[in-house]
Structure formats: C-alpha cells, structure tokens
Amino acid sequence: MRASNAEVDETLRLYRPDPILAFGRLDRISDGFEGAVSEAKAAGFAPVLRLVGGRAAVFHEQTIAFAWTIPDSSPASRTSARFDEAAAIITSGLKRLGVDARVGEVPLEYCPGDYSINARGKKKLVGIGQRVISKAAHVGGVIVVGESDRVSDVLVPVYRSLELEWDPATVGSVQDEISTSWEAVEQAVLDSFADRFDISEGYFDEETLVLAERLEPDHQVDT
C-alpha cells in the first residue's frame, strides 16, 4: 500500500517466522476449510490468510520467509518477469551452497506453482507467490531450510480436509540436501540479491509498523 503510493522504496525482508499455516483464497472457500484450520491448530500452527495467491503453505522456525515489495508504475506488465527474477535469484543462492536447485513444479507437490524451486527435480524446497496492486507488486514465499517432516506432517491432515491431491514425498528442505545452517542460507540468498542490486540494511518506519498492526486482523482466521 505504501509502496503503491510512493511513500517507501523497494524493500526486501527475510525473517524467521513462527509456526503458521498460510491459507489461500481457494482454501477459504473450500467446504473443508474449517476442518483444515482445526488440524493446523492441533498441530501447533497458527492459521493465517495469505497475502499472495496459492494453496495452504507451511512456515516454521526452520524456514526463511521472504517478502519483496516493489514500486512499479505498470506492475501487471512485469508479473512473469518478477517471478522469473525472484526464482533465479533464490536458485542462484541455493546453488552457491551446493544444492542442485532447479526452477519448476514437482508433480503432486504441495501449493504447486511454475516458479517453485526444487532439489534434483524431486523435492520442493521453495514456494513463491505474487500479488499485484496499483503501482506496486509483492513477491513473497518460503524457503524450507530444515525440518521438512514438520511441513509434511501438518499438511497431510490439512490437505485431506481441503480434499487436495498431493504426495508428501515431494516435501524437502535445504538441509535434506546439504549440511548447512539457517543463517548460511539466509546469507546466500542475500548475496545473490546483492549480485543484482545495491542492498543495505534498513528498518521499517513507525508509520509502516502502525499500518501493519491495523491490517493484521484482515489476515486472521475466524472459524
């Protein structure tokens, strides 16, 4: 919203999230949504409503959540280009760590997407989504660094409730592929962004934080 009004510059945020289950628009209109929310809560994951498109996705302490907000006078014309760029940057970061990272959907993966990033064409590691509004775009998603079993364990009952077909064997993590840390993956992704952009550390101003707090209820689940 503030990017659309040219009140803030382009912003990239990488952070360690709490355990949440992010539901998409199609999930919310499913007959099984209430049951899926109950399953998420029972597994210790707070249900929230996604900002970007896609189906139910998992975030936890061993994932990296990322949010890239981009002011753009004609955002719809560059939707595919932004997906391409984000996927290329994150794939490059994982490759520099030694992961055989590739862009593309794994058959029967959770929250499927053309710009998912996988390992060896077998295991989904990263999901990427996008939302476009007037004069701005948001590219966001999740990198599963470790504890891939927590992703599959909660999604089995959640996807069963939503009546979504998928294969739990497609769930992977960076640490399933190589020995590394959360911090090392974060730095590799930042280095990959720095290959293309001038980046510097910054902080959200008070107005942005107040707006975020005001909008938070819009993403809460009431069932």
C-alpha positions in Angstrom: 0.0 0.0 0.0 2.7 2.5 1.0 4.9 1.3 -1.9 2.0 1.9 -4.3 1.7 5.5 -3.0 5.5 6.0 -3.5 5.9 6.5 0.3 8.5 3.9 0.7 11.3 2.5 -1.6 11.7 -1.1 -2.8 12.1 -3.4 0.2 13.3 -6.9 0.8 12.6 -8.7 4.1 14.0 -12.1 5.1 12.9 -13.4 8.5 12.5 -16.4 10.7 8.7 -17.0 11.1 6.7 -18.6 13.9 4.8 -21.8 13.1 1.9 -20.7 10.8 -0.3 -22.3 8.2 -1.0 -19.8 5.5 -4.2 -20.4 3.6 -5.0 -19.1 0.2 -8.3 -17.7 -1.3 -9.3 -21.1 -2.8 -8.7 -22.8 0.6 -11.0 -20.3 2.3 -14.0 -21.1 0.0 -13.4 -24.9 0.4 -16.1 -26.9 2.3 -13.2 -28.4 4.3 -11.7 -25.1 5.4 -12.9 -25.2 8.9 -11.6 -28.7 9.4 -8.2 -27.7 7.9 -8.0 -24.8 10.3 -8.7 -27.1 13.2 -6.0 -29.6 12.0 -3.4 -26.7 11.7 -4.2 -25.5 15.3 -4.0 -29.1 16.6 -0.5 -29.4 15.1 0.6 -26.1 16.7 0.4 -23.9 13.6 -1.4 -20.6 13.7 -3.8 -20.3 10.7 -3.5 -17.1 8.7 -4.8 -15.8 5.4 -2.2 -15.4 2.7 -1.3 -12.0 1.1 -0.4 -13.7 -2.2 -2.1 -16.5 -4.2 -1.7 -20.2 -3.9 -2.8 -23.0 -1.6 -2.0 -23.8 2.0 1.7 -23.5 2.8 3.7 -24.0 6.0 6.1 -21.7 7.8 8.1 -22.6 10.9 11.3 -21.6 12.7 13.5 -23.6 10.3 12.1 -21.8 7.2 13.0 -18.4 5.8 10.1 -16.2 4.9 10.8 -13.6 2.3 8.8 -10.5 1.2 10.0 -8.3 -1.7 7.9 -5.2 -2.2 8.5 -3.4 -5.5 7.0 0.0 -6.6 6.1 -0.2 -10.3 4.1 2.2 -12.4 2.8 -0.7 -14.5 3.1 -3.8 -12.3 0.8 -6.1 -14.3 3.2 -5.9 -17.3 6.1 -7.4 -15.4 4.3 -10.2 -13.4 6.1 -13.0 -15.2 9.4 -11.1 -15.2 9.3 -10.7 -11.4 8.6 -14.4 -10.9 11.5 -15.2 -13.2 13.8 -12.9 -11.4 12.9 -14.0 -7.9 13.2 -17.6 -8.8 16.5 -17.1 -10.5 18.0 -15.2 -7.5 17.0 -17.7 -4.9 18.0 -20.6 -7.1 21.4 -19.0 -7.5 21.7 -18.6 -3.8 21.0 -22.2 -3.1 23.4 -23.4 -5.9 26.2 -21.4 -4.3 25.7 -23.5 -1.2 25.9 -26.7 -3.3 22.3 -27.6 -3.8 21.2 -29.0 -7.1 18.4 -26.3 -7.2 16.1 -26.0 -10.2 13.0 -23.9 -11.1 9.8 -25.8 -11.8 6.9 -27.7 -10.3 7.4 -31.2 -8.9 4.5 -33.4 -9.8 2.0 -33.6 -6.9 3.9 -31.0 -4.8 2.0 -29.0 -2.1 1.0 -25.5 -3.1 2.0 -26.1 -6.7 3.5 -23.4 -8.9 5.5 -23.0 -12.1 8.1 -21.0 -10.1 8.6 -23.4 -7.2 12.2 -24.3 -6.6 13.1 -27.9 -6.2 16.1 -30.1 -5.5 17.1 -32.5 -8.3 13.6 -32.3 -9.8 12.4 -34.4 -6.9 11.8 -32.3 -3.7 10.2 -28.9 -3.3 12.3 -26.5 -1.3 10.8 -23.1 -2.1 7.4 -21.7 -2.9 7.0 -18.3 -4.5 3.8 -16.2 -4.8 2.9 -12.7 -6.0 0.3 -10.1 -5.6 -0.1 -7.1 -7.9 -1.9 -3.9 -6.9 -2.0 -0.4 -8.5 1.6 0.8 -8.9 3.3 -1.9 -6.8 3.8 -5.6 -6.5 4.7 -8.0 -3.7 6.7 -11.2 -4.3 6.8 -13.5 -1.3 7.2 -17.0 -0.2 9.1 -19.6 1.9 12.4 -21.4 1.8 12.4 -24.6 3.8 15.8 -24.8 5.4 15.2 -27.7 7.7 12.6 -29.9 9.5 10.8 -30.9 6.3 9.0 -33.5 8.3 7.1 -30.8 10.1 5.8 -29.5 6.8 4.6 -32.8 5.5 3.2 -33.9 8.9 0.8 -30.9 9.2 -0.1 -30.8 5.5 -1.3 -34.4 5.5 -4.4 -33.7 7.6 -4.8 -30.2 6.3 -4.8 -31.2 2.6 -7.0 -34.2 3.4 -9.6 -31.7 4.9 -9.3 -29.5 1.8 -9.6 -32.6 -0.5 -6.3 -31.7 -2.3 -4.3 -34.4 -4.0 -0.6 -34.3 -3.3 2.4 -36.5 -2.5 4.1 -35.9 0.9 7.3 -37.5 -0.5 7.7 -34.3 -2.6 8.4 -32.2 0.6 12.1 -31.4 1.0 14.5 -29.0 2.7 17.9 -27.5 2.1 19.3 -29.5 5.0 18.0 -32.7 3.5 20.3 -31.9 0.6 23.4 -30.5 2.3 24.8 -29.7 5.7 24.2 -26.0 6.4 22.6 -23.6 8.8 19.6 -21.2 8.7 22.0 -18.3 8.8 24.1 -19.6 5.9 21.1 -20.0 3.7 19.9 -16.5 4.6 23.3 -15.1 3.7 23.5 -17.0 0.4 20.2 -15.5 -0.7 21.2 -12.0 0.4 24.5 -12.4 -1.5 22.5 -13.5 -4.6 20.3 -10.4 -4.4 23.5 -8.3 -3.9 24.8 -9.7 -7.2 21.9 -7.8 -9.0 21.0 -4.9 -6.7 22.6 -2.5 -4.3 21.3 -3.5 -0.9 21.6 -2.0 2.5 20.2 -2.8 5.9 17.2 -0.8 7.0 14.3 -0.7 9.3 10.5 -0.2 9.0 9.5 3.3 10.0 6.8 3.9 12.6 4.1 4.6 10.0 4.6 1.3 8.3 4.5 -0.6 11.6 1.3 1.2 12.6 -0.3 0.3 9.3 0.8 -3.3 9.6 -0.8 -3.5 13.0 -4.0 -2.1 11.7 -4.2 -4.5 8.8 -3.2 -7.6 10.8 -6.8 -8.6 11.6 -7.5 -8.9 7.9 -5.2 -11.9 7.8 -6.6 -13.6 10.9 -8.8 -16.7 10.6 -12.1 -16.7 12.4 -13.8 -20.1 12.4 
